[in-house]
Amino acid sequence: MGDSFSLDLRTLGIFLLITVAMGGGAAWMTGSGLARGWRPFWHCALALLLIAAVTRFLHYALFEDPLLSLPAYLVDAAVVLAIGAVAYRHTRTGQMTRQYAWLYERTGPLSWRDRTSAPTP
């Protein structure tokens, strides 16, 4: 094992800590919170892009990674947007099936359907 292997493990660890754990946690809370407030998804997407910028800043400030790296920002944004979108949809599914139980039924953790289109036994 040379220096490149240890550098790769260090980079992966930093990515998992900053982008996935910290940025992903903030993304989950943001997606869920905006869904609970009945905000449209585009509000969530804008907030998540800002969270991705914050994660890029944390990489820069704490670990001397490049601040203005478009590829690195796109990776951070993709991870944060994916986690935030799943949280938004998961929360919205719960809302729709709890608050409008006579209209909708849950079909999975991220989806629901009209009760009128459900097959009758």
C-alpha positions, 0 to 999 in steps of 0.5 A, spaced: 500 500 500 502 506 497 501 513 499 495 513 493 491 508 497 491 512 503 490 518 500 484 515 497 481 512 503 482 519 506 478 522 501 473 517 501 472 518 509 472 526 508 466 525 502 462 520 507 463 525 513 462 532 510 457 530 504 453 524 506 453 525 513 453 532 514 450 534 508 445 529 507 443 530 514 441 537 513 438 535 506 434 530 509 431 535 514 430 540 509 426 536 504 422 533 510 421 540 513 419 543 506 414 538 505 411 538 512 410 546 510 406 544 504 412 547 499 413 546 492 419 541 490 422 547 487 423 551 494 426 544 496 431 544 490 433 551 491 435 550 498 438 543 497 443 547 492 445 552 497 446 546 502 451 543 497 455 549 496 455 549 504 458 542 503 463 544 498 465 550 503 466 545 509 471 541 504 475 547 503 475 550 510 476 544 513 480 539 509 483 544 504 479 542 498 478 546 492 472 551 493 471 553 486 471 546 483 465 545 478 465 537 478 466 536 486 460 541 487 456 537 482 457 531 486 456 534 492 449 537 489 447 530 486 448 527 493 444 532 497 439 533 492 438 525 492 437 525 499 433 531 500 428 529 494 427 522 497 426 525 504 421 530 501 417 524 497 417 520 503 414 526 508 409 528 502 407 520 502 405 520 509 402 527 509 397 525 503 395 518 506 394 520 513 390 527 512 386 524 506 386 517 508 379 517 504 382 519 497 389 516 497 392 509 500 400 508 500 403 504 495 410 504 498 415 508 502 415 514 496 408 513 493 400 513 493 394 512 489 387 514 489 383 509 492 378 509 487 383 506 482 385 501 487 382 494 485 376 491 489 377 484 492 
